[in-house]
Amino acid sequence: MTRILAGHSLGAALFLSLFFAVFGGAARAQEGEAVFNKLCVNCHKDGSPTQAPLPDVLRKMSSENILDALENGKMKAIAQRLSAADRMAVAKFLGTATSETIPQSAYCSSPGPVMANAPGWMGGGIDLINSRYQTAENAGLTAATVPNLKLKWAFGFPGATTAFGIPSIFGGRVLIGSQHGQVFSLDAKTGCIRWMYQATEGVRTGFVMSADNKTVYFGDQHAIVHALDFESGKELWETKIDDHPLAIVTGTPKLVDGRLYVPLSGGEEEVNAGNPDYKCCTLRGAMVALNAADGKQIWKTFTVDAPKLLGKTAKGTEIWGPNGASLWTSPTVDTAKGLLYIGTGVNYTGPNTKYSDALLAFDMKTGKIVWSNQLLANDVYNFGCLAEKPELQTNCPKNKGYNMDIGVSPILRSLGGGKRILLVGMKNGLVFGIDPDKKGKILWQTRVSPGGLQGGLIWGSAADEKSVYYSISDWVPPQPENGGGVVSIDIATGKVNWRTPAPKPACLAIKGCSAGQPGAVALISGVVFATSLDGHLRAYSTTDGKIIWDYDTLRDFDTVNGIKAHGGSMNGTGPSVAGGMVFSNSGYSRNPVMPGNVFLAFGVE
């Protein structure tokens, strides 16, 4: 079914309008407040272990989008215990009556050619080895010109409180996904809209282009992989790769020789386990190979065995396992060996499994796991462990771990002389140098931060031929001035070249401000770009780590598409660079830090 449209769910919006017209909006809003305070407020409050958005943030969204999240999105498993009327009432209580619409004037006035030879940025890692390193020629920027970067245009995501999609650049156009599932094809120079497509759920992944530059592929947070015509945005096919209600795709697929390799994750189940009535847990990570021509599955390999009923909690809720070991990131492709490398997450409940918090190597032809290296054993964890009251902690494993997922894509680099290395960072603050030709043998390991639940290395690194670069989270809500920093490490030895601490945030008086820098970095010759939870995008010299450019996004923006937009905490997928321009999102409401809904484009005169 083709979904090139401007709304989110016309049927849901119409039903919502009719419901409130018949039953009375004010009365239902009062009932919605009562339902919210009884069943939802413990998650959506300061200090909640679920890190769910606060009510003030939710009120920036439309009732339509909130209802969709309750009935079809990430809140479906929790909201299923509510009646349809209660879900409607909560949506009315929290959301705005209508959502902003994008005016026709935001669309490009002429079709415009696809510039096939224009510099691009493919998916999340730019290349098959996930280097996030743009060549000097394709970057169109140098250490000398980066200080001259200026804002060229800003684009607002309607009704959003988080901007987390990976900007992908092809043929003079930028593809970007949104919190509510809209996918936009924008002119890279002006930001005008070429087309818009509506996915089933939010789109966090980057986009992958076919060899003939005609088809783009991506995944959404409903575990659906989409194939679109690049020129028109017309849907060619879509495939749901897992039926679990909380299964999602967060890592950008890789396209090699007509096959799409798609990682499957599902951390929302880990969060839902904070509800003592939730049967934890049955989701398991997987790598899936699809035929790029039609979306049909070729093979699927799970990271744990099928879960079984293990018993019940003291409250009487069923306990299931094994589970977890989600694949959060984009896989790294070793074309010489025919292997995919990727890191995994934690188990949500026992039993412990050998593939949690591990680096895995999949055979690209068969899906077989050829070798593995478990970098942290016995890391069993879910959000029930963070509940304030003991009676709410019943889903927490008896021998809980620390939630130290591998959320950073490995980078494959050559050391010369036929030797190679995989560079892997973890939330525990450790960076590993691993030999891919000796079944994952550790060559060196370097601690760059204390790490922690919101600490260490979370989203993405970048590496050239000699060094690897990481931005550090170490985000601690009660201590917003702490955390952050950028570090450069010699890939041959693991020795730290330089370390630059985070500047003291200017926004400390604002709720959600933090010095933490969990977002992915981007690298060009002489410069590494890193974002921050204080709303800053900064450029660092790769020579000594000196900050050579700094832009504060924490403000309102006039947008090219007429949507009210504001910058916020910069977290997640990081910036992309191509053709003399830098593209980045601003705004993140999940932790909760500072919400926002803007996509920014920078260039030089």
NUROFI-874937 format. One line per 2 residues: their letters; for each residue y, x, z of C-alpha. Coordinates in steps of 0.1 Angstrom, whole numbers, always signed. Layout:
% NUROFI-874937
a = Y:X:Z; ...;
//
This chain:
% NUROFI-874937
mt = +0:+0:+0; +34:+14:-10;
ri = +60:+15:+17; +93:+27:+2;
la = +117:+6:+24; +146:+7:+48;
gh = +133:-14:+77; +106:-5:+102;
sl = +87:-38:+104; +102:-69:+89;
ga = +74:-91:+102; +78:-78:+137;
al = +115:-82:+135; +113:-118:+122;
fl = +87:-127:+149; +109:-112:+176;
sl = +139:-132:+164; +120:-165:+163;
ff = +105:-159:+197; +138:-153:+214;
av = +154:-182:+196; +127:-206:+208;
fg = +120:-193:+243; +155:-182:+253;
ga = +166:-145:+252; +183:-144:+286;
ar = +153:-159:+305; +128:-136:+287;
aq = +150:-106:+295; +149:-114:+332;
eg = +111:-118:+330; +110:-85:+311;
ea = +129:-67:+338; +104:-80:+364;
vf = +74:-69:+343; +90:-35:+337;
nk = +97:-29:+374; +62:-39:+383;
lc = +42:-20:+357; +63:+5:+338;
vn = +90:+19:+361; +68:+45:+378;
ch = +64:+63:+344; +99:+58:+332;
kd = +118:+72:+362; +132:+106:+374;
gs = +105:+130:+382; +77:+110:+367;
pt = +46:+131:+359; +43:+114:+325;
qa = +77:+127:+314; +83:+93:+298;
pl = +119:+85:+285; +142:+70:+312;
pd = +154:+34:+308; +188:+45:+297;
vl = +172:+64:+268; +150:+34:+259;
rk = +181:+12:+257; +193:+32:+228;
ms = +163:+19:+208; +160:-15:+192;
se = +138:-42:+207; +119:-41:+174;
ni = +110:-5:+178; +101:-9:+214;
ld = +78:-38:+206; +62:-18:+178;
al = +55:+11:+203; +39:-14:+227;
en = +17:-31:+201; +9:-5:+176;
gk = +21:+29:+188; +16:+54:+216;
mk = +21:+27:+244; -6:+4:+230;
ai = -34:+15:+254; -11:+9:+284;
aq = +5:-23:+271; -28:-40:+262;
rl = -30:-53:+298; +3:-72:+291;
sa = +3:-106:+274; +21:-109:+241;
ad = +49:-128:+259; +53:-100:+285;
rm = +55:-73:+257; +82:-93:+240;
av = +101:-97:+272; +100:-60:+280;
ak = +112:-52:+245; +141:-77:+249;
fl = +150:-63:+284; +151:-27:+272;
gt = +161:-27:+236; +192:-35:+216;
at = +192:-67:+196; +194:-50:+163;
se = +189:-16:+148; +214:+2:+126;
ti = +207:+0:+89; +214:+27:+64;
pq = +241:+17:+38; +234:+19:+1;
sa = +262:+44:-2; +239:+70:+16;
yc = +216:+71:-14; +222:+96:-42;
ss = +242:+82:-70; +221:+99:-97;
pg = +184:+108:-98; +190:+146:-99;
pv = +165:+171:-113; +138:+187:-92;
ma = +146:+224:-92; +110:+238:-94;
na = +120:+274:-88; +144:+268:-59;
pg = +135:+286:-26; +114:+265:-3;
wm = +98:+262:+32; +63:+249:+31;
gg = +51:+228:+61; +53:+242:+96;
gi = +45:+279:+90; +60:+284:+55;
dl = +28:+301:+43; -10:+300:+48;
in = -9:+326:+76; +18:+307:+95;
sr = +43:+336:+96; +74:+314:+97;
yq = +90:+344:+80; +113:+337:+50;
ta = +118:+366:+25; +153:+379:+20;
en = +154:+366:-15; +143:+331:-6;
ag = +164:+330:+26; +197:+336:+8;
lt = +210:+349:+41; +213:+382:+58;
aa = +222:+395:+92; +257:+401:+78;
tv = +262:+366:+65; +245:+345:+93;
pn = +276:+348:+116; +295:+328:+88;
lk = +272:+298:+89; +290:+265:+91;
lk = +279:+229:+94; +276:+214:+59;
wa = +263:+179:+67; +246:+158:+94;
fg = +221:+130:+90; +214:+104:+117;
fp = +180:+89:+124; +184:+51:+130;
ga = +174:+39:+165; +159:+72:+175;
tt = +162:+92:+207; +141:+121:+196;
af = +144:+142:+164; +111:+162:+161;
gi = +100:+164:+125; +95:+197:+107;
ps = +120:+202:+79; +101:+211:+47;
if = +120:+222:+16; +109:+219:-20;
gg = +128:+219:-54; +163:+216:-38;
rv = +152:+187:-15; +144:+184:+22;
li = +116:+163:+35; +119:+152:+71;
gs = +100:+127:+92; +114:+106:+121;
qh = +104:+92:+155; +98:+58:+140;
gq = +78:+68:+110; +105:+69:+83;
vf = +102:+98:+59; +133:+109:+40;
sl = +137:+129:+9; +172:+143:+11;
da = +193:+164:-13; +194:+198:+3;
kt = +231:+205:-6; +246:+171:+2;
gc = +221:+152:+24; +221:+121:+2;
ir = +189:+101:+2; +165:+104:-28;
wm = +140:+80:-13; +127:+67:+20;
yq = +91:+59:+29; +78:+41:+60;
at = +47:+56:+76; +26:+37:+102;
eg = +39:+58:+132; +62:+87:+140;
vr = +60:+118:+118; +61:+151:+135;
tg = +43:+173:+109; +58:+192:+81;
fv = +50:+185:+44; +27:+203:+21;
ms = +32:+204:-17; +5:+204:-44;
ad = +2:+233:-68; +17:+212:-96;
nk = +47:+202:-75; +40:+165:-79;
tv = +24:+154:-46; +33:+159:-10;
yf = +10:+154:+20; +16:+149:+57;
gd = +1:+133:+88; +15:+107:+113;
qh = +10:+98:+149; -15:+71:+141;
ai = -39:+97:+127; -32:+87:+91;
vh = -28:+113:+64; -5:+102:+35;
al = -1:+115:-1; +31:+106:-19;
df = +46:+112:-53; +72:+139:-47;
es = +97:+125:-72; +96:+88:-63;
gk = +81:+86:-28; +54:+62:-41;
el = +23:+62:-20; -7:+76:-38;
we = -33:+72:-10; -36:+72:+28;
tk = -66:+80:+50; -71:+73:+87;
id = -91:+103:+100; -101:+90:+134;
dh = -104:+55:+150; -95:+64:+185;
pl = -63:+44:+194; -46:+75:+208;
ai = -56:+99:+180; -26:+116:+163;
vt = -18:+144:+138; +7:+168:+151;
gt = -2:+200:+132; +8:+202:+96;
pk = -22:+201:+72; -31:+231:+50;
lv = -38:+226:+13; -62:+251:-3;
dg = -81:+247:-36; -79:+210:-37;
rl = -88:+204:+0; -65:+193:+28;
yv = -75:+207:+62; -61:+184:+90;
pl = -61:+191:+127; -67:+161:+151;
sg = -51:+159:+185; -45:+132:+212;
ge = -25:+143:+242; -13:+107:+249;
ee = -47:+101:+265; -40:+129:+289;
vn = -8:+111:+298; -24:+77:+300;
ag = -48:+91:+326; -19:+90:+350;
np = -26:+53:+352; -55:+49:+377;
dy = -68:+19:+357; -72:+39:+325;
kc = -108:+48:+316; -104:+86:+311;
ct = -113:+99:+286; -129:+96:+252;
lr = -107:+113:+227; -118:+147:+213;
ga = -101:+172:+190; -114:+177:+154;
mv = -108:+196:+122; -111:+173:+91;
al = -114:+183:+55; -102:+158:+29;
na = -102:+158:-9; -66:+161:-19;
ad = -70:+140:-50; -81:+108:-32;
gk = -81:+114:+5; -119:+111:+10;
qi = -134:+130:+38; -155:+161:+30;
wk = -164:+171:+65; -153:+166:+101;
tf = -161:+189:+130; -154:+179:+166;
tv = -145:+204:+193; -166:+187:+219;
da = -197:+166:+220; -196:+128:+220;
pk = -184:+115:+254; -207:+97:+278;
ll = -202:+75:+309; -202:+100:+338;
gk = -195:+77:+367; -166:+59:+384;
ta = -135:+69:+404; -130:+57:+440;
kg = -109:+29:+425; -139:+18:+403;
te = -125:+30:+370; -150:+45:+345;
iw = -150:+83:+340; -160:+96:+306;
gp = -166:+131:+292; -166:+156:+276;
ng = -132:+151:+259; -100:+169:+249;
as = -98:+203:+232; -72:+188:+209;
lw = -60:+208:+178; -22:+206:+182;
ts = -11:+231:+156; -13:+239:+119;
pt = -44:+260:+111; -41:+295:+98;
vd = -59:+302:+66; -79:+334:+60;
ta = -86:+333:+23; -105:+366:+24;
kg = -130:+353:+48; -129:+316:+39;
ll = -120:+307:+75; -95:+286:+94;
yi = -81:+298:+127; -66:+274:+153;
gt = -62:+271:+191; -72:+242:+212;
gv = -60:+223:+243; -75:+214:+277;
ny = -104:+191:+286; -90:+159:+303;
tg = -120:+154:+326; -151:+173:+333;
pn = -175:+187:+322; -158:+219:+312;
tk = -165:+229:+276; -165:+263:+259;
ys = -141:+253:+232; -112:+242:+254;
da = -81:+266:+255; -99:+286:+229;
ll = -93:+302:+195; -117:+288:+170;
af = -127:+300:+135; -139:+272:+111;
dm = -158:+278:+79; -136:+262:+52;
kt = -166:+250:+31; -188:+235:+57;
gk = -167:+230:+88; -190:+250:+110;
iv = -174:+269:+139; -182:+305:+130;
ws = -169:+321:+162; -147:+313:+192;
nq = -129:+330:+220; -121:+310:+251;
ll = -88:+325:+263; -88:+304:+295;
an = -119:+288:+310; -122:+257:+332;
dv = -88:+243:+323; -95:+206:+331;
yn = -64:+185:+335; -47:+152:+330;
fg = -15:+136:+343; -33:+118:+371;
cl = -29:+151:+389; +8:+147:+390;
ae = +10:+112:+405; +31:+109:+436;
kp = +7:+89:+457; -29:+99:+464;
el = -42:+64:+454; -27:+70:+419;
qt = -44:+104:+415; -80:+90:+411;
nc = -83:+102:+375; -74:+138:+384;
pk = -105:+161:+381; -118:+175:+414;
nk = -115:+210:+402; -83:+207:+382;
gy = -69:+234:+359; -33:+241:+349;
nm = -28:+225:+315; -23:+258:+296;
di = -30:+246:+260; -27:+268:+230;
gv = +2:+250:+212; +13:+279:+190;
sp = -3:+284:+155; -20:+318:+152;
il = -4:+343:+128; -26:+365:+107;
rs = -11:+399:+99; -23:+433:+85;
lg = -22:+465:+106; -29:+487:+76;
gg = -60:+507:+69; -80:+475:+63;
kr = -74:+463:+99; -60:+429:+107;
il = -47:+410:+137; -43:+374:+149;
lv = -13:+369:+171; -17:+340:+196;
gm = +6:+327:+224; -2:+303:+252;
kn = +16:+282:+278; +4:+305:+305;
gl = +30:+331:+292; +4:+354:+276;
vf = +4:+368:+240; -29:+380:+226;
gi = -36:+404:+198; -70:+394:+185;
dp = -93:+410:+159; -104:+383:+134;
dk = -130:+407:+119; -148:+412:+152;
kg = -154:+376:+162; -121:+372:+181;
ki = -122:+404:+202; -90:+409:+222;
lw = -72:+440:+212; -43:+437:+236;
qt = -26:+411:+258; +10:+410:+270;
rv = +26:+387:+296; +61:+376:+285;
sp = +67:+349:+311; +53:+333:+342;
gg = +42:+303:+322; +34:+268:+336;
lq = +31:+231:+329; +63:+232:+309;
gg = +64:+270:+306; +53:+299:+286;
li = +49:+297:+248; +47:+261:+235;
wg = +57:+254:+199; +58:+283:+175;
sa = +63:+320:+168; +72:+341:+138;
ad = +61:+375:+126; +70:+401:+100;
ek = +49:+432:+92; +58:+450:+125;
sv = +69:+425:+152; +62:+390:+165;
yy = +89:+368:+180; +86:+341:+207;
si = +111:+319:+224; +101:+311:+260;
sd = +102:+277:+278; +96:+282:+316;
wv = +115:+249:+319; +118:+238:+356;
pp = +137:+205:+360; +151:+212:+395;
qp = +164:+246:+383; +180:+239:+349;
en = +197:+273:+348; +163:+291:+349;
gg = +139:+297:+320; +144:+305:+284;
gv = +148:+337:+265; +136:+353:+233;
vs = +112:+383:+231; +101:+407:+203;
id = +66:+424:+205; +51:+452:+185;
ia = +21:+437:+168; +1:+469:+167;
tg = +3:+477:+205; +16:+446:+223;
kv = +45:+465:+236; +77:+445:+242;
nw = +105:+458:+218; +133:+438:+235;
rt = +139:+407:+255; +170:+386:+256;
pa = +175:+362:+285; +189:+327:+279;
pk = +227:+323:+283; +237:+302:+312;
pa = +239:+266:+299; +274:+251:+297;
cl = +259:+216:+301; +245:+219:+336;
ai = +265:+188:+348; +246:+167:+322;
kg = +212:+152:+331; +184:+169:+312;
cs = +203:+201:+304; +182:+233:+307;
ag = +181:+269:+296; +145:+266:+286;
qp = +136:+275:+250; +103:+259:+241;
ga = +110:+253:+204; +95:+272:+175;
va = +115:+301:+160; +122:+309:+124;
li = +125:+345:+110; +144:+361:+81;
sg = +150:+397:+74; +171:+410:+103;
vv = +175:+376:+121; +154:+353:+143;
fa = +166:+317:+149; +158:+300:+182;
ts = +167:+266:+197; +173:+256:+233;
ld = +171:+226:+256; +208:+230:+262;
gh = +215:+219:+227; +222:+253:+212;
lr = +209:+268:+180; +212:+306:+181;
ay = +206:+336:+158; +194:+369:+172;
st = +194:+403:+157; +158:+415:+152;
td = +170:+451:+159; +181:+446:+195;
gk = +180:+409:+203; +218:+405:+204;
ii = +230:+370:+197; +250:+371:+165;
wd = +256:+333:+160; +256:+303:+183;
yd = +262:+266:+175; +264:+239:+202;
tl = +249:+206:+189; +256:+187:+220;
rd = +282:+163:+206; +288:+133:+183;
fd = +285:+138:+145; +299:+121:+115;
tv = +268:+116:+93; +264:+114:+55;
ng = +242:+82:+60; +267:+64:+82;
ik = +244:+63:+113; +259:+71:+147;
ah = +244:+104:+157; +245:+127:+187;
gg = +229:+161:+194; +208:+168:+225;
sm = +181:+191:+237; +165:+211:+208;
ng = +128:+212:+213; +97:+211:+192;
tg = +92:+222:+156; +122:+245:+151;
ps = +145:+253:+122; +137:+260:+86;
va = +156:+284:+63; +158:+285:+25;
gg = +184:+289:-3; +212:+301:+19;
mv = +208:+271:+43; +194:+265:+78;
fs = +180:+230:+87; +173:+218:+123;
ns = +169:+187:+144; +187:+180:+177;
gy = +176:+156:+203; +145:+152:+225;
sr = +139:+124:+251; +103:+130:+262;
np = +104:+155:+291; +130:+139:+298;
vm = +157:+162:+286; +187:+153:+265;
pg = +181:+126:+238; +196:+128:+204;
nv = +190:+116:+168; +206:+141:+144;
fl = +194:+164:+116; +218:+192:+107;
af = +223:+214:+77; +242:+248:+79;
gv = +253:+271:+51; +279:+297:+42;
e = +309:+294:+20;
//
